[in-house]
Amino acid sequence: MNGPVVVGVDGLPSALAAVDAAAQEASLRGVELRVVHAFVWPAMHAPPGSSPLGPPTGALHETVEQIVADAVERARSQAAGLHISHAVIAGEASTVLQAQSHSAQLIVIGHRGSQGFAERLLGSTAEYLSAHGRCPVMVVRGRPDPAGPVLVAVDGSPQGQAAIAFAFFEATLRSTDLIALHAWSTWTDHGEHALGHPVELVGDVDRLRQEEERRLAEALSGHRDQYPGVTVRPRLVRGRTRPALVEASADAQLLVVGARGHSGFTGLLLGSVSQAVLHHARCPVTVVRSDL
């Protein structure tokens, strides 16, 4: 947990919002903030040994320097005394930030990007990093409630434990409550359908509800012991996971989801729940891979 918080910037307002969130995270964690701009020169036909940004007095060089300088200044205004480093790195945003994630404890990006990021962020970079990054990835979007709780999606699977642990840690850093939301329905099943077998409709609703309550409690139990100072508010919701999370995110300051799951999270989470909340959540979203 000694690595920096890394924020990707491209000069757009969404990136400046990411800088604000990243500065807060770095300050709360007491670590360095690293501001990174990923740069792609058209065709990259630079002579050997030359800078891909062109001459130091060139307009392109000055533009990129200004993007980074504005981000650094923004970060300093958000967190006085924060240690900040910066870098301009040639390459696609996805590749550059994935490489940064190997030494970072958190990557922060805005919900859309262009210029140095060279694509719609949600169409590629955010989803790529969420699937391949070597640390949690925060996508800053929506209008978070600064006094709101941290919200975590709980599916009861072993793969979801990393996201729950991260959510408890964030609630501790932010001195706020944690809402642990678990969605269920009479179609909920935790077994054979993952292998292609049919799912049977559960008829005993009361029994199923009790089972899901137990599953939620068990998923949180070990973390409660580790973070006794966090007030946890379990929330069992009968219905679909995606709309339940989006609705609950309206009152949250951060939503945390895992990178894999089953039951309410069908198959690879990036193909369903996380993709939905990355597009529609009303607060920042952090995706935590289960194998980190």
C-alpha positions, -999 to +999 in steps of 0.1 A: +000+000+000+030+023-004+025+030-042+012+063-055-023+072-065-021+077-103-045+100-122-048+101-160-053+136-174-061+149-209-072+185-203-110+179-203-132+189-174-138+152-166-101+148-161-099+177-137-127+161-117-106+130-116-077+151-103-098+163-074-108+128-065-072+115-069-058+143-047-083+134-020-074+098-022-036+104-021-040+128+008-062+104+028-037+076+022-006+098+028+010+088-004+023+105-036+000+117-063+013+109-098-002+129-127+001+111-160-007+123-195-007+096-222+004+111-256-001+097-291+016+116-319-001+109-353+018+080-369+046+085-343+071+092-372+096+110-350+133+108-359+154+085-337+164+101-305+139+130-308+111+138-285+077+126-297+064+159-285+085+178-311+108+207-303+106+222-268+092+255-282+066+238-304+029+244-299+022+207-292+049+206-266+035+237-249-001+224-250+008+191-233+029+209-207+000+232-200-024+202-195-001+186-170+007+220-152-030+227-149-036+193-134-008+197-109-020+231-099-055+218-094-042+190-072-022+213-050-053+235-045-072+205-034-046+191-009-020+214+005+013+197+012+006+168-011+037+153-028+030+154-066+050+140-095+041+141-132+049+124-164+041+126-201+044+091-216+041+082-253+015+056-259-022+048-259-039+057-226-050+021-219-014+007-223+002+036-204-021+035-174-021-003-173+017-002-170+014+025-142-011+002-123+017-023-116+033+001-090+002+021-081-023+014-053-051+032-072-057+045-108-082+074-111-096+085-145-125+107-157-156+092-172-147+104-207-114+112-225-100+125-257-068+141-271-040+121-253-065+094-244-075+091-281-109+074-275-141+075-256-129+065-222-159+043-213-157+026-247-122+013-240-099+027-214-121+024-183-133-011-192-098-022-203-082-010-170-110-025-149-103-059-166-065-057-169-052-032-143-031-044-115-047-022-089-083-009-083-096+016-108-117+046-099-138+062-127-150+096-116-186+104-127-218+118-114-223+142-085-212+124-053-227+133-020-196+143+001-215+134+032-229+102+018-218+066+026-196+043+007-217+018-012-205-017-020-221-044-042-222-078-024-229-110-043-218-135-017-191-150-038-155-155-028-145-133-058-164-104-042-143-103-011-116-080-025-142-054-033-157-056+001-123-052+018-116-022-004-150-007+005-143-011+042-109+006+038-124+035+019-152+039+045-124+041+072-104+067+052-135+088+046-149+084+081-183+074+068-208+046+069-207+016+046-239+004+028-235-033+017-261-039-010-271-074-020-298-079-046-318-112-049-348-126-066-366-159-069-343-167-098-313-163-076-291-194-077-255-200-066-247-233-084-251-252-116-264-225-139-228-211-142-220-243-160-249-240-184-275-260-165-310-246-162-320-225-132-351-235-113-375-208-100-374-209-062-409-212-047-402-208-010-396-170-009-393-167+028-366-194+030-347-178+001-348-144+018-334-159+049-307-176+030-298-144+012-297-125+045-273-152+059-252-149+027-249-112+031-240-114+068-213-140+061-198-119+034-193-090+058-184-108+090-146-110+087-143-074+075-165-062+104-139-077+128-110-060+109-127-026+108-147-023+140-150+014+137-170+013+104-208+015+108-222-011+083-257-009+070-266-041+052-292-036+025-311-066+011-330-057-021-354-079-039-349-071-076-323-067-102-287-058-092-280-031-118-309-007-112-306-012-074-270-001-075-277+028-098-305+041-076-285+036-044-255+055-059-275+087-059-269+092-022-234+077-021-199+093-023-184+062-038-197+029-053-174-002-052-179-032-073-159-064-079-145-076-111-161-110-111-192-126-095-222-148-099-258-149-088-270-113-092-237-106-110-239-128-141-206-142-154-178-116-159-189-085-140-174-062-167-200-076-191-230-067-169-230-049-136-198-029-137-204-019-173-239-006-163-227+014-133-197+028-152-223+043-176-251+051-152-240+054-116-245+088-100-212+089-081-177+077-087-172+040-092-142+019-082-138-016-098-117-040-078-105-072-094-107-104-073-072-116-082-052-085-071 
